[in-house]
Amino acid sequence: MREIVFIAPVTVTVAGSHLRLMPKALEV
């Protein structure tokens, strides 16, 4: 269970960064 708790925030941060970069890529 601890592994999931540790990985969950990391995946959310990575997903958030990807979502922020996607609009920029679409604009270009």
VENSULMO-V977561 format. One record per backbone hydrogen bond with DSSP energy under -1.0 kcal/mol. CO is the residue of the C=O (numbers start at 0). NH is the residue of the N-H. E is the energy in kcal/mol with one decimal. If there is no record, write none. Layout:
# VENSULMO-V977561
CO | NH | E
CO | NH | E
This chain:
# VENSULMO-V977561
0 | 4 | -2.1
1 | 5 | -1.9
2 | 6 | -2.6
3 | 7 | -2.9
6 | 10 | -2.6
7 | 11 | -2.2
8 | 12 | -2.2
9 | 13 | -2.6
10 | 14 | -2.9
11 | 15 | -2.4
12 | 16 | -2.3
13 | 17 | -2.3
14 | 18 | -2.4
15 | 19 | -1.7
16 | 20 | -2.0
17 | 21 | -2.2
20 | 24 | -2.1
21 | 25 | -2.4
22 | 26 | -2.2
23 | 27 | -1.8
